[in-house]
Amino acid sequence: MKKLISLAVALLPMAASAQYQSKVWSPDNGDGTYTNPVINADYSDPDVCVGPSGEDYYLTASSFQCIPGLPILHSRDLVNWEIINYAVRELEPKSVFDRPQHGNGIWAPSIRYHDGEYYIYWGDPDYGVMMVKTKDPAGEWTKPLCVIEGKGYIDTTPLWDDDGRCYLVNGWANSRAKFASVLTVRELSADGTRAIGQPVIVFDGNGTENRTCEGPKFYKRDGWYWIMCPAGGVPTGFQLAMRSKSPYGPYEHKTVLAQGKTSINGPHQGGWVHTKYGEDWFLHFQDKEAYGRVVHLQPVDWSSGWPIMGRKGEPVVTYTKPKSSSTQKVNPVESDEFNTPTMGLQWQWHANYDEKFGVPTAFGTFRIYTYKLSEGWKNFWEVPNLLLQKTPADEFTVTTKLRFTSKADGQFGGLIMMGLDYSALVVRRTGQSFQLVQMTCKAADKGKPQTEDVIATLKPTAADKTDYKPGIHEDIYLRLKVADSKLHFAYSSDGKKFTDCGSEFQMKEGKWIGAKFGYVSAETDANADRGWVEADWIRLEK
């Protein structure tokens, strides 16, 4: 257990993590080139805008039910990115989002800078078109405002025209609207807070190779209105660009990015940015199954009058970096020493946050309390207090030191890789001792029960005899290794000698998100005092 943190250190801003450099993935080759993906983590449906300085880029992405939501990433060169904030702290209605709503919530956002403020719009497929805004992306964002109420709206982007009028383009979710593959445009009030016009279908991909057209982004360039959108399906699709002299069309279209002869499947859905150096770039995702949808950067060539992306319309792997005054190398934070009084920006809960989920401590740890599983529970699909982060590379090793404090028999906590299938290595109290258990579930989303494999019996390392309900503590180091989307566990009592354990686990993506790893802490006794996992640190290496 680390020493108490001094107040002076504890109150340092989270910006101290700005220099974080990953040990498992960096896109910056250090020689003026970069290698895709520029963010090797599940920031699906990315969008980007540039601030008034011309060299501060801000990216956001889908976050679905995970809270905090709408991550805000910052870059000075479009290659080196860091997490600086989240735009949403809670989803409404609370009666719904206080419980896990896998795959619901925040879909395919857009971020724009307009008239001194940053705006993010997204479609919640069950509730409507939502918006938040701020003057400072690293500061406080407004609470979500419902701009258009209704079901089926997804993938929304505003465009403020030269005359101050505002238009909105969106796609439609077949799962709610019972139609899809069309894009509609309507007018909003000049402040972007309400619809004042009726929707007009401006593109229809039904019955063509452009099926599943969605994720549109709205721009204006040289007198043309541009809609850039993906089509053809998530893992196999391509990127379209379409143009018109009117926001309401008709639009002519062209495929501007596709896999071609490369190994980068389905390169599509993202944001175009024009830099102050006169360069044009496009950030998009690639679906990597269990690892989620990672972010690539492509150059854009407008010489033909169309935004041809990559190298002649095919994605690049390695390329010259965008021009920039910055030489900083930085990556989204992964490891955590839990030395600050705030939750690290890499972490998200699986539902709206409740303080009974867990809290930082003044002792250099993060405490995750045991969640009360429902009567007749089958697996962890119902658990909201999973404290998780995205996978950062194809191959990596996660090691954590934790202490488990139990107040009742059957309480458990440990390390988990969560998705539609999951596997966890946990310490569980059994009588006056502990068991080390691998808990695995296939098709958790279908309500299938988990299986358990008892690996070892562990003696308690301490007992609090002054407690009227004695807690039993166990210091332990848990490890997971990932390669080729396969996971192996190991454990240690001293952090030096590790014992491989359990069965190999084939990782599986979650509902519209990649698999995520982190902490689980739960129990089945509804009346017992909560136990807890005390995470001392978590470190990522090759």
Salt bridges, closest charged atoms under 4 A:
ASP28 OD2 - LYS321 NZ 2.82
ASP45 OD1 - ARG293 NH1 3.61
ASP47 OD2 - ARG112 NH1 2.83
GLU55 OE1 - ARG76 NH2 3.86
GLU55 OE1 - LYS276 NZ 3.73
ASP56 OD1 - HIS74 NE2 2.67
ASP56 OD1 - ARG76 NH1 3.36
ASP77 OD2 - LYS321 NZ 3.37
GLU82 OE2 - HIS74 ND1 3.85
GLU90 OE2 - LYS94 NZ 3.18
ASP98 OD1 - LYS94 NZ 3.31
GLU117 OE1 - LYS133 NZ 3.54
ASP126 OD1 - LYS151 NZ 3.38
ASP126 OD1 - ARG176 NE 2.90
ASP161 OD1 - LYS220 NZ 2.76
ASP162 OD2 - LYS220 NZ 3.15
GLU187 OE1 - ARG165 NH2 2.81
ASP222 OD2 - ARG221 NH1 3.29
GLU252 OE2 - ARG243 NE 2.86
ASP280 OD1 - HIS274 ND1 2.87
GLU337 OE2 - ARG539 NE 2.90
ASP354 OD1 - LYS356 NZ 3.23
ASP394 OD1 - LYS288 NZ 2.64
GLU452 OE1 - ARG428 NH1 2.81
ASP467 OD2 - LYS407 NZ 2.33
ASP475 OD2 - ARG403 NH2 2.64
GLU504 OE2 - HIS488 NE2 3.03
GLU523 OE2 - LYS372 NZ 3.01
ASP529 OD2 - LYS469 NZ 3.82
GLU534 OE1 - ARG367 NE 2.76
ASP536 OD1 - LYS2 NZ 2.48
ASP536 OD2 - LYS401 NZ 3.62
GLU541 OE2 - LYS23 NZ 3.77
